[in-house]
Amino acid sequence: MAEGTHTAVACPETDAERRIVIVGGGYAGTTCAVTLGRRLKGRDDVEILLVEPDPCQQALSELDLVAVGPPRPQFCELWHPAVFRNLPVRTCYNRVTAIHPDEHTVTVGDGQVVPYWRLVVASGAVPVVPPVPGLRERAITMWSVEDAQELQRQGEAAFKHAARLSSAEERRRTLSFTVVGGGATGVEIVGTMGQLLPKRMLDAGLDPNDLQVNLVEGRPGILYDLHEPQRDKAVRKLEAMGVTVHTGSMVDHVEDDAIVLASGARINSTVLVWCGGAKADPHAAEWGFEMDASHRLVTEIDLKALGHEDAYIIGDVASFRNPKKNNILPMLAQMAIQQGPHVANNLMRELDGRPTESFIPHMRGEFVSVGPSWGVGWMYGVSLTGLPAIVMKRITYVKYWLQVGGIPLAWKRTREMLAMQR
């Protein structure tokens, strides 16, 4: 099977007495399946079935390493067949079209009905693109390897077009890149642009002085999940890279070569990237579970779906209220990576006839790269800036690779990451 493609297939049959169906193969679903697979090795009375349209996990937190740099999209793809190779995890590369909690079944593809003993819904989130005139038609969302490849393609097209132009003004208009959204993803993408695009322009024989890179955020500032001193440092770093930061005004409409803000400001933009937020998988709203106002599925303290003893909800699609702070957990990879193994352990407890345990989240830190070699963030209450922050961010990748693939995957991916940093 070629990378980046998938084929819809039927779910495999099994004689197992108990089937655990995991819907979704992102961070939450993959970590749940790997933990269960390791715990259930040698048992033939339980089946683990992961249903996911794509045979590879999209590692969204690593997109900044490939969105503008050398075209190595495989770095952001974690192939399930490789991760599950030696584990008792069956895969069904297809879409779940319906879930019937009262009947304890999921419907896959064109109508295959699959019964379950336990269900884990980990179907994730999708980008939110508001109905701003011209936005959906002209913007690239940054949510997949395909999105990163499209950004590369449009960037290359802008370079080639600019090389044909004799007017400096026309070249500057053509070589204008804008990222909308001042959260972590937007800052990481625009920081990578600010650091790498000038180098790529020099390699192409173009003048980096013709480059325009913009970051637009409708709120008064960027990176609101970080403390103000670190937000200020991120802005100063972006500006030192040549990125112009526009805050305090929403996008009013988008034209072919510009975006216009509600303030009336007009920003040249031939290549436009939208990083304006995410929402829970909209299909989950049709699956018979209770939702909150944001359409995330409400969970109990042990991550079971509210009112359903045989279904768990984890990851971005889950509305879990943190018992420590009484807030709904944000959509973060580290929360999904904690929830997946926790549910796997609860499932093992249920198989052994023991009660489930409450999920207690631990926010250990948060790091944002501002270009591939500089970052801001914090860990266990300690603020880090520059190289230490980016090192800690990359270490979180290594920890995840160890978690799902052991030393061989971590060693392979670490060497690839170090090569990309050169």
JONOR-V786332 format. One record per helix or strand. SS is the DSSP state (helix for helix, strand for strand). FROM is the first residue (numbers start at 1). TO is the last residue. Records with the same first field share a line. If there is no record, write none. Layout:
SS = FROM-TO / FROM-TO
This chain:
strand = 18-23 / 46-51 / 56-58 / 77-79 / 89-92 / 96-100 / 105-108 / 112-115 / 118-121 / 125-127 / 133-133 / 139-141 / 176-180 / 212-217 / 243-247 / 251-255 / 258-261 / 266-268 / 271-274 / 278-280 / 291-291 / 297-299 / 304-305 / 311-313 / 318-319 / 321-321 / 328-328 / 365-369 / 375-379 / 382-386
helix = 27-39 / 60-65 / 73-76 / 80-83 / 135-138 / 145-163 / 168-174 / 184-203 / 208-210 / 228-240 / 282-286 / 315-317 / 333-351 / 387-421
